[in-house]
Amino acid sequence: MWAMNATMSRGMSVTRKIFQLFCWSVGLWAFFAIVTPWLYDRSPAWQRYYHVQEENDLHSGAVYYCDVPVTLESELHVRESVREGMKAWQNRRHGTNATHNAEK
């Protein structure tokens, strides 16, 4: 009797998990295929976001991978600024040490 109940509950749990997977799949599809476009049509902020991307030839998925020329250019400028800042800091540090050593 116990073995029969364990087998039935295992079968029901697998069926339940498959049903849950199906429900999640349908729910996600409905959200991205129905709800999101509906919200986009009613949201001026999302429409503005889309138009700015189109005007600047940006692809929102590519921004995170540095595939956008504007992003790459800004990254190069930031790196150069950091290098110049480190050189200036080292020059000040060595300049201070040189002056301090000359006084001794």
ZAVO-104149 format. One record per residue: residue number from 1; residue in one letter; x, y, z negated of N, C-alpha, C in turn. Coordinates in steps of 0.2 Angstrom, whole numbers. Each point is the difference from the previous one (the first is absolute). Layout:
BEGIN
- n, res, n_xx, n_yy, n_zz, ca_xx, ca_yy, ca_zz, c_xx, c_yy, c_zz
- NUM, A, X, Y, Z, X, Y, Z, X, Y, Z
...
This chain:
BEGIN
- n, res, n_xx, n_yy, n_zz, ca_xx, ca_yy, ca_zz, c_xx, c_yy, c_zz
- 1, M, 4, -6, 0, -4, 6, 0, 4, 6, 0
- 2, W, 6, 0, -4, 4, 6, -1, 3, 1, 7
- 3, A, 3, -5, 3, 3, 1, 6, -4, 2, 6
- 4, M, -6, -2, 0, -5, 3, 4, -1, 7, -1
- 5, N, -1, 3, -6, -1, 7, -1, 6, 4, 2
- 6, A, 6, -3, -2, 6, 4, 2, 1, 1, 8
- 7, T, -2, -6, 3, 0, 1, 8, -5, 5, 2
- 8, M, -6, -1, -2, -5, 5, 2, 2, 7, -2
- 9, S, 3, 2, -6, 1, 6, -2, 6, 3, 5
- 10, R, 5, -5, 1, 5, 2, 5, -2, 2, 7
- 11, G, -5, -4, 2, -3, 1, 7, -4, 7, 0
- 12, M, -3, 1, -6, -4, 6, 0, 5, 6, -1
- 13, S, 5, -1, -3, 5, 6, -1, 3, 2, 7
- 14, V, 2, -5, 4, 3, 1, 6, -5, 3, 5
- 15, T, -7, -2, -1, -5, 3, 4, -1, 7, -2
- 16, R, 0, 1, -7, -1, 7, -2, 6, 5, 2
- 17, K, 6, -3, 0, 6, 4, 2, -1, 2, 7
- 18, I, -2, -5, 4, -1, 2, 8, -5, 5, 1
- 19, F, -5, -1, -4, -6, 5, 0, 3, 7, -2
- 20, Q, 4, 0, -5, 2, 7, -3, 5, 3, 6
- 21, L, 4, -4, 3, 5, 2, 5, -5, 3, 6
- 22, F, -5, -4, 2, -4, 3, 5, -3, 6, -2
- 23, C, -3, 1, -6, -3, 6, -2, 5, 6, 0
- 24, W, 6, -1, -3, 5, 5, 1, 2, 2, 7
- 25, S, 0, -5, 4, 2, 2, 7, -6, 4, 3
- 26, V, -6, -2, -1, -5, 4, 3, -1, 7, -3
- 27, G, 2, 0, -7, 0, 6, -3, 5, 5, 2
- 28, L, 6, -2, 1, 5, 4, 3, -1, 2, 7
- 29, W, -2, -5, 4, -2, 2, 7, -5, 6, 0
- 30, A, -6, -1, -4, -5, 5, 0, 3, 7, -2
- 31, F, 4, 0, -5, 3, 6, -3, 4, 3, 6
- 32, F, 5, -3, 3, 4, 3, 5, -4, 1, 7
- 33, A, -5, -4, 2, -3, 1, 6, -6, 4, 0
- 34, I, -3, 0, -6, -7, 4, -1, 1, 6, -4
- 35, V, 2, -1, -6, 0, 5, -5, 5, 6, 1
- 36, T, 6, -2, 2, 5, 5, 1, -1, 4, 6
- 37, P, -2, -2, 6, -2, 4, 5, -6, 5, -2
- 38, W, -5, -3, -4, -6, 4, -2, 3, 6, -4
- 39, L, 5, -2, -5, 2, 6, -4, 4, 5, 4
- 40, Y, 4, -3, 5, 4, 5, 4, -4, 5, 3
- 41, D, -6, -2, 3, -5, 4, 3, -3, 6, -4
- 42, R, 0, -2, -7, -3, 5, -5, 6, 4, -4
- 43, S, 6, -1, 2, 5, 3, -5, 4, 5, 5
- 44, P, 0, 6, -1, 4, 5, 3, 7, -1, -1
- 45, A, 2, -2, -6, 7, -1, -2, 3, -5, 4
- 46, W, -3, -6, 1, 3, -5, 4, 0, 2, 7
- 47, Q, -5, 4, 3, 0, 2, 6, 6, 5, 1
- 48, R, 1, 4, -4, 6, 5, 0, 7, -4, 0
- 49, Y, 0, -5, -4, 6, -4, -1, 1, -3, 7
- 50, Y, -5, -3, 3, 1, -3, 7, 2, 5, 5
- 51, H, -3, 6, 0, 2, 5, 5, 7, 2, -1
- 52, V, 3, 1, -6, 6, 2, -1, 5, -5, 3
- 53, Q, -1, -7, -2, 4, -5, 3, 0, 0, 8
- 54, E, -6, 1, 3, 0, 1, 7, 4, 6, 3
- 55, E, -1, 5, -3, 4, 6, 2, 7, 0, -1
- 56, N, 3, -4, -5, 7, 0, -1, 3, -7, 3
- 57, D, -4, -4, 3, 2, -6, 3, 3, -5, -6
- 58, L, -4, 0, -5, 2, -4, -6, -4, -7, 0
- 59, H, 3, -5, -2, -4, -6, -1, 1, -2, -8
- 60, S, -6, 0, -3, 1, 0, -8, 3, -7, -2
- 61, G, 0, -5, 4, 3, -6, -2, 8, 0, 1
- 62, A, 2, 4, 5, 7, 1, 1, 4, 4, -5
- 63, V, -4, 5, -3, 3, 5, -5, 4, -4, -5
- 64, Y, -2, -6, -2, 3, -4, -5, 6, -3, 2
- 65, Y, 1, -1, 7, 6, -4, 2, 5, 5, 4
- 66, C, -1, 7, -1, 4, 5, 3, 0, -1, 8
- 67, D, -5, -2, 3, 0, 0, 7, -3, 6, 3
- 68, V, -1, 5, -4, -3, 7, 2, 6, 4, 1
- 69, P, 2, 4, 6, 5, 4, 0, 1, 5, -5
- 70, V, -6, 3, -2, 0, 6, -5, 3, -3, -7
- 71, T, -3, -6, -2, 3, -3, -6, 7, -2, 0
- 72, L, 3, -2, 6, 7, -2, 0, 4, 7, 0
- 73, E, -2, 5, 3, 3, 6, 0, 0, 3, -7
- 74, S, -5, 0, -3, 0, 3, -7, 4, -4, -5
- 75, E, 0, -7, 1, 5, -4, -4, 7, 1, 1
- 76, L, 2, 2, 6, 7, 1, 2, 1, 7, -3
- 77, H, -4, 5, 0, 1, 6, -3, 1, 0, -8
- 78, V, -4, -4, -3, 0, -1, -7, 7, -4, -2
- 79, R, 2, -5, 4, 6, -3, -1, 6, 5, 0
- 80, E, 0, 4, 5, 5, 5, 1, 0, 5, -6
- 81, S, -6, 2, -2, 0, 5, -6, 3, -3, -6
- 82, V, -1, -7, -1, 2, -3, -6, 8, -1, 1
- 83, R, 2, -1, 6, 8, -1, 0, 3, 7, -1
- 84, E, -3, 6, 3, 3, 6, -1, -1, 2, -8
- 85, G, -5, -2, -3, -1, 2, -7, 6, -4, -4
- 86, M, 1, -6, 2, 5, -4, -4, 7, 3, 1
- 87, K, 1, 2, 6, 7, 3, 2, 1, 6, -4
- 88, A, -6, 4, -1, 1, 7, -3, 1, -2, -8
- 89, W, -4, -5, -2, 1, -2, -7, 7, -2, -2
- 90, Q, 3, -4, 5, 7, -2, -1, 5, 5, 0
- 91, N, -1, 5, 5, 4, 6, 0, 0, 4, -6
- 92, R, -6, 1, -3, -1, 4, -6, 4, -4, -6
- 93, R, -1, -6, 0, 3, -4, -5, 7, 0, 0
- 94, H, 3, -1, 6, 7, 0, 1, 3, 7, -1
- 95, G, -4, 5, 2, 2, 7, -1, 1, 2, -7
- 96, T, -5, -3, -4, 0, 1, -7, 6, -3, -3
- 97, N, 1, -6, 2, 5, -4, -3, 7, 3, 2
- 98, A, 1, 2, 6, 6, 4, 2, 1, 6, -4
- 99, T, -5, 4, -1, 1, 6, -4, 2, -2, -7
- 100, H, -4, -5, -3, 1, -2, -7, 7, -2, -1
- 101, N, 3, -4, 5, 7, -3, 0, 5, 5, 0
- 102, A, -1, 6, 4, 5, 5, 1, 0, 4, -6
- 103, E, -5, 1, -4, 0, 4, -6, 4, -4, -5
- 104, K, 1, -6, 0, 3, -4, -5, 8, 1, 1
